[in-house]
Structure formats: structure tokens, C-alpha cells
């Protein structure tokens, strides 16, 4: 049976646009570091490229959410991808001996891209009925993982066959197509807040902007459900940051296989993520969100323990495929709670703050793993598995209590309560 959300024209357009845009992101993610390493032979320069792509989310993520709420979200999404394509096209003009210009362009492109996630999440919540949000997110995650499997391979092939310029050209094209698809949506949005203050002075508008930004941060603090979700996801993204640093040496040095086998292991997790997204579509109709979240969280931590303590290629391959299922169910269902219970006029700011939190937690985890690498790869990886299980134990009772309260309330009544809060 085809989910009802797939019958909605607006969802089909934004879904297709996201996947095409994500394909461009994945091509860029693999092409740029490979090009930098081939050009310089420097791991420091290559690492700097990864940091250049991540830092804008940390610096501007929450601010981007505030900007999104003051402008038309459909136009924000379309202009974001169109602008990313235009800025990226300047790479055609950069000579090889001007590598610093290369980094500046990539930084600018990723800074513009910080608008995409909060605008996408906020607009999705407006065009999709509340009871279809989990279906919409699950379908998106399934196809996200398909793109995750295909994107790096396409990027590597484009770089190998056509070089940097062909790769960048295809990437620019994906952003332009995405922008055009979003423009085809028929969305009626409320007048942006900034339109009601056209006669205000520039100083008043500036102060109003930062006031809204602070309100968004305070919402995360005083709304207990949002606060719990942020802290739980912060811990798991911290652990994921550690895994990002440690998993490569674990596979190559401890499991004792090469880069080809490492690619298979990563692809196996992506395939598991596709199955996990499909399972979430089915399970969400039958189960309360709390048992889905906690069961999948504990399963994720347990499977991590097995992966990190059974260093045999075939076992790691199979376990990683299984791992992709609960990991997707946990993260997607928890993130969807924000779309379900955060009022629309705060969604952009909350997801902007979420974007910043994810970047900060991931970078902190990566730094922690790098600084304490003397403790041993397996030992630190076991710490990450313990963080997943431990965070589930710590947040079990408060999250269950808060979800029990929220799910009993009428959604509209909840929105009115939040709006009337003193923040």
C-alpha cells in the first residue's frame, strides 16, 4: 500500500528536490577531499577541507533558523540551493596555486547551506499533516540512505573519469534542479514576521532579529521535552563523532582489511538504514514513540558493543547492516517529535539550534577521540557504545514521563501553551 503522503504533490516535489540536492552534497563530500589530497598530498589540507565543510553549521546553524522564520520558507529553500550552485561554480575560475580561494568558496557555499535543513524541516511540517510526519520522514530517510550509497561512488567516478570540473558541473546542476523543483510547489505561507515591521528602523529590526534568536534558544531550555531530546541527541552525536574518527583505524588495523572492505562495511550500514526507514513506516502505526525510541537506542548500543569486540570481517559486515536499522529508527523518530510538538513559528529556530548542536557534539566527539587516542581504539569505541546505552538509562524515565504528558494533550492546546510561555 502506498503511503498517503506520497499522493501529495508538494511532498513529492520537496522530497525529490531534497534527494537531488543531497546527491550534490555527497558528490561534493567525496570529490573535494580527494581532489585536495591528490593536489597537495597533505592529510592536514584534506582534514582542513572536512572542517571547512562542517564549521559553518556550528557557527551559523541556530542563526540560520531565525532567518528562516522571518522569510518565505519555500523561497528560502529555492534560493539556498540556487545560491549554492552559483557560488560553487566559481571553483571553475580558481587556479591550483590559489588553494586558499578554494577553501573560501567552499566555506561560503556551506554557510549558505545552513539555511537548508531548518527551512526544509519547517516547510515539511507545514505541507504534511501531523499524522503523516513520521511517514514523510521515514520515506525521506530511506531515500537519503540510497543517495548515501550512490553519491560517493558517483562522485569518485566523476572525479576519476572527468576530473574536478565535470564533478563540480554535475554538482552545480543538482542544486539548480532542486531549486526549480521547490519553486514548483504551491504553498500558502503566513506573512513573514519581518513584513509587519517594514516601517521600523534598521536598529529595531536588528534588535528584533536577535531577540527572536534568543527566544528560540530559550524555548529549547524551558520546554522540557525539547530539552530532553537535545541532550539525548547531543550525547549520541558526541559518540558518533568519536566513531567517525576511530572506525577507520579499527577496520584497517584491528579487523585487518583494506579500503575496499571498509567501503563494503559502510555500504552495509547504509543498506540497513534503508530497511530501518521502511520498518519505521510500519512500526510507527502500531507503537507509541517511546518504546520505539528506547528499544532502538538500546539495540544500537548493544550492536556497537558486538561490532567493536568481534573483529572479524564477516561478523562486522553483518552486524553493521543490522546496526543501520535501529540507528535510523531511533534518530528519525526522536527528531520527528520536534516537528510534532514544536509550534510552527518556532520550528526554524529550534531546528537551527539542533543543527548547531549536532555539529558541536560531533566536533567535540572527534576532538575527544583524537586527544585520547593513547587509550586505544577498541577501548574508546567501547566507550561510545556505553554512551548509547547509558544515555538510554539516564533519559528513560524523564522522557517517558514527558511523552506521556505530551501525547495526552491536544496538539493545538500544546501550541497555545508554548506561545503563552514567558520566554
N, C-alpha and C positions, 0 to 999 in steps of 0.2 A: 504494500500500500504506500503510495506517495504521500509524504507529509504535506499537510495543508499549506505550510509556509512556502513550499516550492511552487504553489499556484499563484503567489503574489508577484506581480510584475516588478514592483520596486525592490523586493528582496532579491529576485533573480538578477537584477541589474547591479545592485550593490555587492552581491555575492560574487558575480563574475568579475566585476571591477577589482574587488579585493584580491582574487586569485591571480589575475593578470599582473596587478601591482606587486603582489608577493613574489611572483616569478621573477620580476625585475629585481626585487630585493635580494633574492637568493643568488641570482646571477652575479649581482654586484658583490655580494659577500664572499664568493669564491674567486671571482676574477681579480678584484683589486689586490688582495694579499698575494696571490700567485704572481701577478704582474710586478708588484713591488719587490718580491723576493727574487724573481728572475732578473730584474733590473739591477738590484743592489747586492744580492747575495747576503743581506743582513737580516738576521732574525729580529734585531731591535727595530728596524724600519718596518718589518712585517707586523710586529706586535703593535707598533705605533698606529698602523692602519686600522687594526681592530679597535684600539682605544678611540681613535678619531671617529669611528662609526658609532661608538657607544656613548661617549661623553655628552653629546647634545641631549640625549634622553635624560641624563642625570641633571644637567644644568637647567633645561628648559621644559621638562615634562609637565610639571604642575602649572607653570605659566601658560603653556600651550592649552591646557584645559580651560583656563579662564578666558583666553582669547576666543576659543571655540564657542563658548556660551554667549558671546557678545556679537557674533556674526551668524549668517545663514550657514547651517551645517552642511547642506548639500553643496553650496558654493565653496565652502572651506575645504571639503574633500576633493572636489574637482580641481580647484586652484592649487591645492597642495601637490597633487600628482603632476599637474601640468607644469608647475614651477620646478618640481624636482627634475623633470625631463629636460627643461630648458637649462637649468644650472648644470646638470650633468653633461650636457652637450658641449660645454666649454672645455671639457677634457680633450676634445679634438684639437684644441689650439695650444695645449701645454707641451713644450719641448721636454725631452728626457732630462736635460740638465737643470730644469726648474721644478724639482720634485716638491719643494715647499708649496708651490702653487697648486699642485695636485692635491695635497693634503687640505689646503684651504677650501678648494672646491668641494671635496668630499665632506668636509665639516659643514659647509653651508647647506649642501644637499640633505644631510642628515638632520640638521637643525630645522629645516622646513618640514621634514618628515615627522617631527614630533607632534605635529597637528593631526596626523592621520588617525592614530589609534583613538584618542578621546573623541574626535569628530565621528569616526566610524561607529564606536560603541553607543554614543549618544543618539545618532541618527537611526541606528538599528533599533533602539528601544522605542523610537517614535513611529517607525513604519511597520513594526511587528507587534501583534497582540501579545500581552504579557504571558498568556499561557502557551505561546509558541516560541518564547525566547530561548528555552533550552534546546528545542529542535533546531532553531536557526543557528545557535552557537555550535551545536554538535555537528551539523552539516558543514559549517564553516571549518571546524577543526579537522574533520575527515579530509576535506579537500586541501586544507593547509598542509597536512602531512603528505598528501600525494605530491603537492608542489615541493615540499621539503625533500622528497625523494628524487624528484626530477630536476629541480632547479640547479643544484651543484653540478650534476652531470652535464646538463645543458651548458652551464657557464664554463666548465672546464673544456668541453668540446669546442665551444665557440672561440675560446682563447687559443686553443691548440690549432684549430683549422684556419680561423680568420684573423687572429691577433686581437689586440686591445680595441681597435676602432670598430670592428664588427661587433664585438661583445657590447661595447658601450652603445652602439647604434641600436641593437636589439633591446637593450635595457631602456633607452630613451623611448623607444616605440611602445613598450609595455606601459609606461607611465602615461603617455599621451592617450592610448586606447582606454585605459582605466578612467582618465579624466572625462573623456567623451561619453562613456557609458554612464557615469554618475550624473552628467548633465541631462541624460535622457529620462531620469527619474521624475515623477510627478509628485512633489512633496509640498504640502502647505504648512509652513512653519510660522510660529508666532513672531511678531516683530521683534528683532533683536533688541536687547536692553539698551544698547548704545544709541539706537534710533530715537529713543524717548528723551535723549539729552543733547539734541543737536545744538541747542542754544547755550549749553553750558560752556564755560571756558575750558581751555586745554588743561589747565591745572585741576579743575574739578573732575574732568574725565579721567585724568591720570590718577588722582586720588581714589576715584570710584573703582577703577580697574584693580588697584592693589587692595582695596577693601574687599572686593569680590574674591580676589585670590586668597586673602586671609580667611574669609568666610568658608571657602572650600576646605582649607586645611583644618579649620576648627570643626567643620562637620565631621571629618574623619575622627577627630578626637572625642567629641561629645556623643556621637552616635555609636552606641556600644557594639552593635552588630558590625558596622563598617570597621570600627577599631579592632575588633577581634579578627576579622578577615584579613586586614592589613598586616597585623602582627603574625598571624599564621603563615601567610604567604611570604612575608619577609624572611622568616626562618627557613622555609623550604627553598626560596630563591637563593639565600645565602649558601645553603648546602649544594644547590645546583651550580653555583659559581665555583665552589671547590671542586665539584665533579668535572666541570669544564676544563680545569687545569690538570687534574690528576688522572683522568680516564685514559688519555693518550699514553702516558708512560706506563700505566697499568696494563693496557692491552699489548703494547710493544715490548715492554721489559718483563712483566710478570707472567702474562699469558704466553708471551713469546711468539707472537705472529707479526706479520708485516702490515703495511699501509692498506693493501688490498683487502685483507681480512678485517681490518678496522672499519673500512667502508661498508663491508657486509654487516658488521655488528650494528653500525649506526643506521643502516637501512632497515635492519630487523626491528629496531625500536620504532622507526617511522611507520613500518607496516603494522606494528602493534597499536600505534596511535590511531591508525585508520579504523581498526577493529574496535578500539576503545570508544571512538566517536560514534560508531554505529550502535554499540551496546548502550551508550548513554541515551540515545534516541529511544530505545526500547525500555530501559530500566527507569527512566525518569517518569514514565506514565504509571509506574507501579509502586514506586517507593518515595518516601519522604526524602528531601535533600540531605538531612543529617546522616542517616545510615549510609547513603551513597558516598558522601564525602569522607566519613571516618573509615569505612571499610576499605575504600580505595587508597586512602592515605596510609593505613597500616600495611596493606598489601604492598604498596610501593616501597616502604621502608624495609619490609621483610625480604622482598625480592632483591633490593640493593645489597642487603647482607649476603645473600646467596651468591650474587654476581661477583662481589668483591672477595669472597672467600673460597670460591671454587674456580681457580684459574685454569680452566680447560676450555679451549676454543669452542667446541661444540656446545658445551654447557652454557657458556657466556652468551653465545649466539641465541640459543633457545630462550634463556632467561631474559635477555634484553627484549626479545619480541614480546614475551609475556608482560614485561615491565611497562611497555608502552601503553598497555590497556588501562590499568588503574591510575597511572600517572596522568593520563589525559582526562579520565573521568573526574578525578579529584580537582584538578586545576580548573577545568571548564565549568564544573558545577558550582565551585566556590566563586569564581568570577561572575557567573551569571546571577548570583544572589545580589551583587551590586546593582545590576541592571533592573532586577525585580523590585528592590526595596529602596533604591535611592531616587528621590524625585527628579524629574527630567531637567529642572532648572539647576540641578547640582551635578548631573551626570558628567558633563565635560570636565568640571573641576576635579571631581573625585577620580575619574579615570586618568586625568593628567597627573594627579598626585600618585596614583597607582603606578603609572609609567615611570615616574621618578623613583619610587620606592623599589621597583623591580631592578632598575639599573644600579641603584646604590647598594642593594643587598647582593646582587650578582658580583659587582666590582669588589665589594668587601670580602665576599667569599673567595674570589680569585686571588686577592691580595693575601688573605689569611693562609690559603693553601701554598702560595709561593714563599711566604716568610717562614712557615713552619714545615717546609718540605723535609727538614732533617729528621722529623718524627717518623718518616717512612710513608710510602704511597698507600699501602694497604691499611695501615693504622688510621690515616686521615680519611680514607674512603669509608672505613667503618664508622668514623665519627659522623659523616654525612648521613649514613643510614640510621644511626641513632638519633640524629636531629629530626628526621621524618617521623620516627616512631614516638620520640619524646614529645614533639610538638603536638602530636595527636592526643597523648595522655594529658598534657597540660591544658589543652583547649577543649577537651571532651565535654566536661560539664558546663562551662560557661557558654560554649557555642550551642549546645543542646538546649540550654535554658533560653537563650536569646532567640533561637529559631522557633522554639515552641511559642513564645510570645508573639513574634512577628507573623508567623503563619496563621495565628488565630485572628489577627486583626484584618479588617478590610484594608485593601491597599490604598484606597483614596483617603481613608481616615489617617493612615500612617503618614501619607504625604503632607496632610494638613498639620499633623503634629510636628513634623520636622520643620516645616516652614515657619511655624509659630515659635520654634525654639529660640532662645536668646543666644545667638552665636556672633 
